[in-house]
Amino acid sequence: MNAKLSAGILATALLVTGCGGGSEGGGQGTTTTPKVGLITKTETNPFFVKMKEGAQKAAQANGMELMGAAGKFDGDNAAQITAIENMVAAGVKGILITPSDTKAIVPAIKKARDAGVLVIALDTPTEPQDATDALFATDNLKAGELIGQYAKAAMAGKPAKIATLDLAPGISVGQLRHDGFLKGYGIQEGDPSIVCSQDTRGDQAKGQTAMENCLQKAPDINLVYTINEPAALGAFTALKAKGREKEVLIVSVDGGCTGVKAVQSGQIIATSQQYPLKMAEDGVKAVSEFAKTGKKASGYTDTGVTLITDKAVSGVESKDTAFGLENCWG
């Protein structure tokens, strides 16, 4: 029964293989073309759609076959474990993964590495970070720091009443962005200028609810930090319902096309843009190099972050929304 199940899993994995480089060897392509796997948190998030696009492009350019898989929802660790097992069974040279559960996925990653597979985390580091061979990701602390510096300058000495709309406890990306914002603004956790903090899980509806709760607690909020742009747009909706949308600055992180357009329209004053396509392209190139030479990528590679705003301030480097729209995702 286990043998049948394994065969079924392998067949399913091969059926869902994504776009990849074709082989020049006719019928021998399935045995000669090196495979690379990409496992994202979900299939629907525009960030991961762009990541898969980058992986497909790089796989074709490097003569590799791409296998794609994703969780059914953000946090679906079981689906990611199954995907790792399927890909190892299919003979991939390397796996690129955005881990949903940064701790629980580690044993499955160890098994893959023990089997000789190169494993690279994209966007989100595992805990511990060295559970993967390498990490290709945004410097999330820097992303937060940039918008913190911008917000401080944009407030122009006006006393701040800050709401932080965060991700969720225990998720490193959210914590790094939050800490970076505080560092950039020049304050520490517990500073009296922070009048409200709420978790949103990066969701627009939850962002709206969180902002409504904060406005009940502190109606005079004048600066809002958000974990991402969906949360920022939720906050804007809540502020607009109170007639305060023009009085409150909202800063955010991600740089998706919807978010950049929100900066362009003035709903968000600034955002830190990251580059999921580059993460995936660089990851595939690293797996291709490993397949050809046996050389493994290692350590952390910063894939870049840019502050996007149409209201530049002195002392903080930024690009306008025209640049943001040329480089956005989603």
NUMI-784641 format. One record per residue: x, y, z of N, C-alpha, C in turn; residue in one letter. Coordinates in steps of 0.001 Angstrom, whole numbers, padded with zeros to 6 digits, always signed. Layout:
<rs>
XYZXYZXYZA
...
</rs>
This chain:
<rs>
+000839-001215+000000+000000+000000+000000+000869+001259+000000M
+001967+001237+000807+002849+002391+000843+003526+002608-000497N
+003882+001520-001180+004529+001644-002484+003581+002276-003489A
+002292+001810-003448+001301+002403-004349+001100+003890-004058K
+001045+004207-002765+000848+005605-002379+002001+006463-002868L
+003254+005949-002711+004425+006704-003148+004397+006917-004647S
+003998+005865-005377+003926+005991-006832+002883+007019-007233A
+001754+007011-006506+000696+007979-006797+001142+009401-006536G
+001855+009590-005436+002348+010924-005098+003317+011414-006160I
+004224+010509-006581+005197+010891-007591+004512+011243-008899L
+003518+010436-009288+002800+010714-010543+002102+012058-010473A
+001493+012345-009315+000814+013630-009142+001799+014783-009235T
+002965+014595-008601+003978+015644-008631+004410+015949-010054A
+004579+014882-010852+005005+015089-012234+003914+015752-013064L
+002654+015440-012752+001547+016038-013489+001448+017540-013258L
+001791+017972-012025+001656+019391-011714+002927+020170-011993V
+003909+019502-012634+005134+020197-012980+004814+021435-013803T
+005421+022564-013432+005128+023815-014121+005972+023979-015365G
+006017+025213-015864+006764+025508-017066+008244+025278-016813C
+008937+024820-017820+010365+024615-017662+011043+024618-019003G
+012369+024557-018994+013107+024534-020239+012915+023213-020937G
+012654+023240-022223+012510+022020-022993+013861+021382-023207G
+013873+020086-023475+015126+019387-023703+015371+019291-025187S
+016626+019126-025551+016991+018957-026943+017160+017486-027297E
+016905+016625-026332+017152+015214-026522+015907+014432-026815G
+014841+015056-027316+013619+014346-027665+013039+013650-026480G
+012834+012342-026604+012181+011573-025556+012995+011432-024308G
+014283+011813-024336+015130+011682-023157+015047+012892-022240Q
+014187+013902-022584+014165+015158-021838+013874+014988-020370G
+012973+014033-020017+012584+013900-018614+013715+013360-017755T
+014720+012721-018376+015817+012166-017587+017053+013054-017623T
+017151+013950-018609+018353+014759-018736+018168+016202-018270T
+016959+016700-018238+016732+018085-017841+016699+018198-016323T
+017612+018970-015734+017590+019121-014274+016327+019835-013811P
+015820+019431-012667+014586+020001-012130+014871+020904-010933K
+014059+021945-010821+014094+022829-009663+012667+022986-009149V
+012487+022968-007847+011165+023103-007250+010959+024475-006630G
+009738+024975-006732+009341+026221-006075+008101+025948-005239L
+008197+026199-003937+007067+026003-003029+006752+027344-002374I
+005578+027894-002676+005169+029171-002097+004110+028954-001011T
+003817+030020-000282+002833+029904+000796+001434+029667+000242K
+001094+030387-000842-000196+030198-001522+000025+030407-003018T
-000994+030093-003802-000934+030322-005248-001578+031641-005651E
-002401+032211-004777-003239+033344-005166-002647+034711-004839T
-001801+034794-003820-001205+036075-003441-000380+036613-004613N
-000626+037863-005054+000122+038408-006191+001635+038360-006016P
+002104+038471-004778+003536+038392-004494+004098+037054-004961F
+003369+035970-004662+003844+034638-005031+003574+034323-006498F
+002559+034944-007073+002332+034816-008516+003537+035387-009271V
+004005+036561-008848+005178+037179-009470+006430+036346-009205K
+006531+035774-008031+007672+034925-007711+007723+033723-008653M
+006564+033101-008896+006521+031954-009799+006868+032372-011215K
+006419+033560-011605+006747+034082-012940+008260+034205-013101E
+008922+034731-012065+010375+034859-012112+011070+033516-012177G
+010547+032546-011421+011134+031206-011426+010974+030538-012789A
+009809+030692-013407+009569+030099-014723+010513+030690-015771Q
+010650+032007-015730+011526+032696-016670+012967+032227-016517K
+013428+032143-015274+014810+031739-015016+015031+030265-015344A
+014037+029425-015080+014168+028002-015399+014334+027802-016905A
+013535+028493-017684+013635+028408-019139+014993+028907-019626Q
+015455+030010-019050+016727+030601-019468+017911+029704-019121A
+017769+028897-018077+018869+028057-017613+018693+026580-017968N
+017735+026279-018846+017548+024905-019298+017102+023960-018215G
+016234+024438-017317+015749+023613-016221+014242+023426-016323M
+013752+022426-015646+012321+022149-015565+011825+022578-014186E
+010773+023399-014153+010249+023909-012888+009074+023087-012398L
+009155+022650-011159+008015+022038-010474+007478+023053-009478M
+006172+023302-009519+005577+024280-008621+004585+023648-007656G
+004528+024178-006438+003553+023730-005440+003312+024877-004466A
+002202+024801-003746+001868+025860-002788+000894+025324-001751A
+000837+026017-000618-000164+025692+000381-001538+026141-000073G
-002559+025562+000526-003931+025975+000214-004263+027310+000873K
-003498+027650+001920-003703+028905+002647-002389+029268+003312F
-002240+030524+003703-001034+030971+004389-000969+030286+005757D
+000086+029507+005964+000216+028738+007203+000018+027254+006998G
-000194+026826+005747-000451+025412+005442+000871+024643+005394D
+001392+024325+006556+002679+023639+006649+002608+022213+006101N
+001493+021526+006317+001359+020143+005865+001516+020031+004349A
+000910+020957+003615+001010+020933+002155+002444+021194+001707A
+003152+022053+002424+004538+022331+002054+005433+021127+002323Q
+005179+020409+003406+005944+019194+003691+005726+018165+002584I
+004465+017963+002202+004146+017023+001119+004844+017425-000172T
+004857+018726-000466+005502+019212-001687+007000+018912-001673A
+007643+019114-000530+009074+018797-000420+009307+017317-000713I
+008508+016461-000092+008664+015016-000286+008460+014641-001750E
+007440+015213-002393+007174+014931-003804+008350+015346-004684N
+008891+016523-004402+009969+017041-005232+011259+016243-005064M
+011548+015846-003841+012732+015004-003613+012570+013681-004367V
+011371+013098-004287+011101+011840-004994+011230+012006-006502A
+010913+013197-007011+010983+013463-008448+012396+013789-008918A
+013330+013903-007971+014725+014093-008343+015154+015524-008593G
+014519+016490-007920+014934+017882-008107+016357+018091-007593V
+017057+019023-008228+018395+019403-007767+018325+020395-006619K
+017272+021196-006641+017134+022194-005599+015684+022567-005373G
+015391+023071-004181+014042+023519-003825+014127+024949-003305I
+013276+025807-003852+013107+027175-003365+011803+027216-002583L
+011827+027741-001366+010625+027692-000532+010427+028978+000248I
+009168+029441+000294+008779+030518+001201+008032+029836+002361T
+008707+029545+003454+008109+028715+004504+006916+029370+005195P
+005825+028624+005304+004638+029117+006013+004833+029059+007514S
+005390+027951+007984+005715+027791+009407+007226+027639+009490D
+007887+028694+009909+009343+028751+009802+010074+027759+010699T
+009398+027236+011710+010009+026232+012592+009574+024813+012229K
+008285+024633+011987+007754+023288+011766+008229+022666+010457A
+008643+023488+009507+009089+022969+008211+010519+022453+008257I
+011263+022780+009295+012698+022478+009354+013024+020985+009225V
+012330+020069+009924+012665+018647+009760+012519+018149+008318P
+011504+018609+007603+011320+018198+006205+012442+018748+005333A
+012870+019976+005613+013985+020562+004871+015266+019787+005133I
+015474+019373+006384+016678+018603+006722+016733+017292+005931K
+015592+016613+005808+015545+015364+005048+015919+015606+003595K
+015424+016706+003032+015746+017038+001644+017239+017318+001477A
+017798+018078+002390+019230+018390+002315+020075+017135+002517R
+019629+016270+003416+020351+015016+003640+020332+014136+002387D
+019305+014336+001557+019200+013574+000307+019996+014226-000825A
+020713+015303-000515+021555+015949-001506+020899+017080-002270G
+019726+017522-001818+019001+018598-002491+019411+019946-001890V
+019712+020917-002749+019989+022279-002307+018665+022945-001939L
+018565+023511-000754+017320+024161-000328+017602+025632-000016V
+016859+026506-000692+017019+027951-000528+015691+028553-000094I
+015701+029306+000992+014504+030024+001427+014406+031337+000654A
+013198+031661+000212+012927+032937-000449+012013+033771+000439L
+012315+035050+000580+011473+036018+001286+011463+035842+002798D
+011212+034615+003267+011032+034365+004703+012073+033381+005203T
+012924+033757+006167+013913+032811+006683+013287+031755+007581P
+013883+030581+007582+013478+029554+008535+014040+029905+009907T
+013581+029190+010912+014109+029349+012272+014627+027997+012751E
+015975+027846+012805+017018+028854+012577+017230+029102+011090P
+017852+030232+010786+018044+030616+009396+018907+029613+008643Q
+019895+029018+009334+020800+028089+008656+020202+026694+008470D
+018899+026543+008705+018232+025281+008378+018172+025085+006862A
+018265+026180+006096+018376+026098+004637+019824+026399+004249T
+020186+026021+003036+021542+026316+002576+021753+027807+002415D
+020708+028521+001975+020844+029949+001705+019488+030637+001839A
+019525+031961+001907+018323+032795+001985+018455+033927+000991L
+017455+034063+000095+017388+035179-000842+016139+035976-000473F
+016306+037191+000037+015150+037900+000597+015400+039391+000726A
+014318+040116+000882+014365+041523+001266+014965+041643+002657T
+015722+042706+002884+016144+043055+004236+014948+043757+004885D
+014118+042966+005583+012876+043513+006124+013107+044556+007216N
+014212+044427+007947+014548+045456+008929+014814+046784+008217L
+015562+046718+007114+015852+047929+006337+014581+048501+005720K
+013689+047631+005228+012429+048094+004644+011636+048905+005659A
+011559+048400+006889+010871+049131+007946+011596+050406+008335G
+012925+050313+008355+013730+051477+008743+013537+052631+007753E
+013470+052309+006468+013289+053347+005446+011977+054111+005643L
+010884+053377+005887+009613+054092+006053+009546+054790+007404I
+010284+054262+008396+010361+054961+009671+011086+056295+009535G
+012212+056288+008807+012969+057517+008557+012125+058519+007768Q
+011428+057990+006780+010576+058866+005956+009468+059489+006805Y
+008808+058657+007609+007704+059154+008438+008174+060237+009405A
+009347+060029+009999+009898+061012+010924+010104+062354+010221K
+010682+062300+009017+010926+063538+008266+009617+064173+007812A
+008660+063361+007384+007387+063879+006887+006555+064527+007991A
+006727+064057+009219+005994+064656+010340+006523+066047+010691M
+007755+066343+010250+008341+067694+010354+008263+068283+011767A
+008578+067455+012750+008613+067935+014131+007290+067901+014860G
+006221+067564+014172+004904+067486+014813+004855+066278+015747K
+004356+066432+016979+004272+065288+017885+003445+064161+017274P
+003986+062957+017344+003336+061814+016691+002428+061059+017648A
+001296+060643+017114+000397+059692+017764+000299+058501+016807K
+001052+057458+017126+001304+056382+016165+000454+055147+016439I
-000121+054609+015369-000741+053280+015418+000115+052338+014580A
+000436+051175+015115+001150+050160+014337+000180+049011+014052T
-000029+048751+012766-000887+047648+012344+000035+046533+011863L
+000262+045569+012724+001301+044563+012536+000767+043279+011899D
+001638+042263+011816+001274+041001+011171+000624+040065+012186L
+001442+039342+012939+000961+038411+013961+002154+038012+014813A
+001927+037594+016052+003046+037225+016925+003865+036069+016347P
+005199+036170+016512+006066+035048+016189+006442+034892+014736G
+006035+035830+013850+006393+035737+012435+007506+036742+012167I
+008666+036235+011757+009880+037053+011693+009748+038243+010747S
+009100+038065+009601+008956+039163+008642+008247+040352+009293V
+007151+040076+009974+006391+041137+010620+007171+041819+011725G
+007889+041038+012514+008662+041603+013622+009795+042487+013116Q
+010477+042020+012063+011588+042799+011514+011104+044137+010947L
+009991+044117+010227+009472+045366+009663+009055+046329+010775R
+008388+045798+011787+007959+046615+012933+009171+047223+013634H
+010168+046395+013928+011372+046871+014615+012111+047900+013769D
+012140+047656+012446+012806+048596+011563+012120+049951+011542G
+010787+049945+011534+010051+051206+011564+010398+051999+012821F
+010388+051325+013972+010713+052019+015219+012126+052576+015180L
+013061+051767+014669+014460+052205+014574+014583+053421+013662K
+013920+053367+012509+013984+054482+011572+013369+055751+012135G
+012306+055570+012914+011638+056741+013497+012417+057277+014706Y
+013257+056431+015270+014081+056864+016399+013439+056665+017750G
+012551+055667+017857+011897+055363+019131+012056+053874+019438I
+011715+053502+020653+011794+052114+021069+010406+051584+021407Q
+010310+050276+021472+009050+049647+021866+008604+050202+023212E
+007317+050525+023315+006801+051078+024569+006857+052587+024645G
+007399+053238+023607+007444+054693+023595+006011+055248+023692D
+005806+056313+024468+004443+056848+024642+003808+057376+023354P
+004603+057626+022329+004022+058085+021068+003266+056972+020347S
+003531+055711+020723+002780+054584+020148+001514+054411+020971I
+000395+054841+020422-000846+054871+021192-001723+053643+020949V
-001404+052853+019911-002203+051658+019632-001399+050704+018747C
-001474+049407+019055-000875+048365+018220-001881+047235+018069S
-002090+046812+016825-003043+045741+016529-002444+044803+015479Q
-002816+043535+015541-002399+042570+014524-003447+042501+013419D
-002984+042335+012171-003898+042322+011025-003743+041089+010135T
-002654+040330+010335-002294+039212+009437-002155+039664+007985R
-001922+040954+007812-001723+041492+006478-002972+041514+005629G
-004129+041444+006253-005404+041335+005555-006116+042696+005543D
-006729+043049+004421-007358+044364+004298-008538+044538+005248Q
-009408+043538+005331-010563+043639+006233-010117+043730+007691A
-009125+042928+008048-008604+042973+009425-007883+044297+009686K
-007259+044854+008638-006617+046153+008778-007635+047241+009060G
-008782+047159+008407-009838+048139+008648-010363+048025+010079Q
-010606+046787+010513-011093+046576+011883-010078+047062+012900T
-008810+046766+012660-007755+047189+013584-007696+048711+013684A
-007842+049391+012545-007798+050852+012552-009015+051419+013275M
-010173+050810+013072-011378+051242+013788-011183+051109+015294E
-010574+049991+015712-010305+049787+017148-009344+050846+017673N
-008308+051148+016886-007330+052139+017312-007942+053535+017413C
-008827+053856+016483-009467+055178+016520-010403+055330+017710L
-010995+054235+018130-011819+054273+019345-010945+054530+020566Q
-009761+053922+020559-008841+054054+021691-008150+055411+021693K
-007758+055874+020495-007002+057126+020389-007447+057873+019128A
-008497+058677+019221-009050+059358+018043-008094+060340+017369P
-007034+060751+018097-006129+061764+017546-004901+061164+016857D
-004932+059876+016512-003835+059253+015762-003534+060075+014507I
-002230+060302+014253-001865+061059+013052-000815+060364+012177N
-000368+059177+012591+000604+058415+011809+000314+056928+011969L
+000248+056221+010844-000056+054791+010867+001021+054023+010109V
+001653+053080+010802+002561+052125+010163+001784+050838+009912Y
+001902+050284+008705+001222+049017+008431+002203+047989+007880T
+001968+046730+008206+002828+045625+007791+002871+045477+006275I
+001769+045759+005614+001728+045681+004152+000617+046581+003612N
+000493+046631+002305-000444+047568+001686-001916+047170+001803E
-002267+045882+001783-003668+045557+002083-004105+046089+003450P
-003258+045916+004464-003581+046467+005785-003673+047988+005728A
-002802+048603+004933-002824+050062+004792-004118+050549+004151A
-004588+049833+003134-005831+050228+002471-007031+050028+003396L
-006982+048999+004235-008018+048820+005248-008028+049975+006239G
-006815+050393+006643-006707+051534+007560-007260+052805+006917A
-006955+053003+005644-007446+054188+004934-008972+054217+004908F
-009582+053049+004670-011047+052967+004635-011649+053395+005974T
-011032+052931+007065-011522+053288+008402-011340+054777+008672A
-010204+055325+008260-009952+056747+008461-010907+057607+007635L
-011168+057172+006415-012078+057927+005544-013486+057956+006113K
-013907+056864+006720-015242+056803+007334-015380+057812+008469A
-014240+058173+009074-014244+059166+010151-013900+060570+009633K
-013674+060687+008311-013319+061985+007748-011917+062433+008081G
-011035+061472+008390-009687+061830+008832-008596+061398+007856R
-008992+060946+006683-008008+060370+005762-006954+061374+005286E
-007276+062665+005280-006317+063674+004836-005440+064192+005968K
-005755+063785+007185-005020+064279+008356-003998+063277+008871E
-004037+062053+008364-003214+060972+008905-002279+060434+007826V
-000995+060313+008155-000019+059733+007232+000003+058210+007405L
-000036+057487+006292+000065+056028+006321+001317+055625+005561I
+002173+054846+006215+003361+054294+005555+003284+052776+005610V
+003899+052117+004612+003727+050674+004510+004941+050017+003875S
+004821+048705+003629+005882+047905+003017+005255+046938+002017V
+005880+046732+000900+005649+045652-000075+005935+046114-001487D
+005242+047158-001963+005509+047653-003302+004788+046914-004400G
+003671+046255-004059+002831+045671-005088+002193+046764-005934G
+001695+046416-007123+001137+047437-008028-000045+048170-007402C
-000903+047430-006696-002037+048080-006014-001543+049065-004978T
-000508+048686-004250+000056+049560-003228+000695+050806-003819G
+001442+050639-004911+002080+051793-005550+001020+052755-006091V
-000046+052206-006649-001142+053064-007121-001788+053817-005960K
-001817+053167-004788-002361+053841-003596-001449+054971-003142A
-000142+054818-003347+000786+055920-003074+000547+057042-004081V
+000373+056670-005333+000137+057641-006396-001124+058468-006146Q
-002151+057821-005606-003425+058512-005354-003460+059245-004014S
-002431+059022-003188-002360+059716-001905-002973+058979-000737G
-003448+057749-000951-004001+056979+000165-002893+056547+001129Q
-001749+056191+000570-000548+055870+001336+000495+056897+000940I
+001266+057403+001894+002240+058433+001535+003553+057837+001042I
+003899+056629+001540+005154+055999+001115+005100+054508+001423A
+005842+053738+000598+005965+052309+000857+007364+051851+000494T
+007834+050791+001126+009118+050181+000789+008865+049016-000164S
+009445+049100-001353+009171+048106-002389+010200+046973-002361Q
+009686+045745-002405+010560+044572-002494+010320+043864-003824Q
+011163+042860-004131+011225+042325-005487+011175+040794-005525Y
+009960+040224-005465+009817+038768-005449+010318+038087-006719P
+010181+038739-007872+010651+038146-009118+012161+037925-009060L
+012882+038896-008538+014344+038780-008424+014737+037663-007454K
+013998+037537-006353+014293+036458-005403+014275+035107-006106M
+013207+034896-006888+013034+033615-007558+014062+033420-008668A
+014311+034460-009463+015294+034358-010540+016671+034011-009981E
+017078+034705-008938+018385+034441-008333+018447+033041-007732D
+017319+032606-007147+017274+031271-006574+017435+030183-007615G
+016737+030314-008737+016852+029325-009813+018271+029297-010377V
+018866+030474-010561+020246+030538-011052+021196+029801-010108K
+020969+029931-008811+021817+029257-007828+021663+027737-007919A
+020431+027266-008132+020204+025826-008277+020835+025324-009574V
+020736+026117-010638+021359+025746-011909+022872+025607-011757S
+023480+026540-011048+024919+026481-010793+025285+025224-010005E
+024461+024903-009027+024695+023698-008221+024577+022441-009077F
+023572+022421-009965+023373+021263-010840+024558+021062-011782A
+025160+022164-012215+026265+022086-013179+027615+021825-012523K
+027838+022455-011367+029184+022430-010790+029272+021807-009398T
+028119+021647-008748+028133+021151-007376+028374+022236-006345G
+028532+023486-006801+028772+024593-005885+027456+025049-005270K
+027406+025098-003934+026190+025460-003228+026176+026941-002847K
+025037+027577-003068+024824+028926-002537+024773+028836-001017A
+025194+029907-000352+025174+029892+001113+024939+031298+001641S
+024511+031363+002903+024332+032654+003554+023131+033431+003038G
+023148+034732+003320+022016+035613+003003+022351+036513+001831Y
+021443+036580+000853+021560+037504-000275+020420+038502-000215T
+020762+039777-000101+019769+040852-000048+019296+041149-001467D
+017996+040976-001729+017464+041190-003081+016933+042613-003286T
+017175+043487-002326+016926+044904-002533+015593+045419-002019G
+015586+046704-001676+014370+047394-001252+014515+048869-001622V
+013413+049484-002083+013429+050885-002509+012239+051618-001907T
+012483+052796-001339+011388+053611-000831+010679+054282-002000L
+009354+054114-002065+008547+054687-003146+007621+055757-002572I
+007729+056964-003110+006858+058064-002700+006876+059153-003768T
+005812+059921-003864+005784+061090-004745+005996+062384-003955D
+006270+062247-002673+006539+063410-001825+007871+063195-001127K
+008949+063348-001884+010289+063099-001364+010613+064048-000207A
+011437+063556+000724+011882+064363+001860+013402+064375+001881V
+013950+065423+002434+015399+065564+002513+016004+064494+003430S
+017091+063880+002968+017823+062939+003800+017388+061494+003692G
+016326+061217+002940+015859+059835+002765+015768+059547+001271V
+016600+058643+000793+016626+058326-000639+015334+057626-001053E
+014772+058038-002175+013507+057449-002625+013394+057514-004139S
+012436+056768-004675+012055+056814-006082+010566+057145-006147K
+010133+057718-007292+008730+058092-007419+007871+056915-007874D
+006563+057153-007980+005656+056059-008317+005806+055595-009765T
+006372+056425-010625+006639+055967-011997+007625+054808-011962A
+008681+054958-011167+009637+053864-010974+008947+052680-010298F
+008136+052984-009291+007446+051920-008559+006550+051092-009453G
+005822+051739-010365+004924+051025-011265+005682+050191-012294L
+006871+050649-012676+007690+049875-013613+008234+048600-012967E
+008349+048606-011641+008986+047485-010944+008073+046769-009956N
+006795+047065-009994+005862+046466-009028+005425+045075-009462C
+004682+044427-008633+004171+043083-008896+002695+043031-008549W
+001986+042090-009149+000565+041944-008854-000309+042590-009915G
</rs>
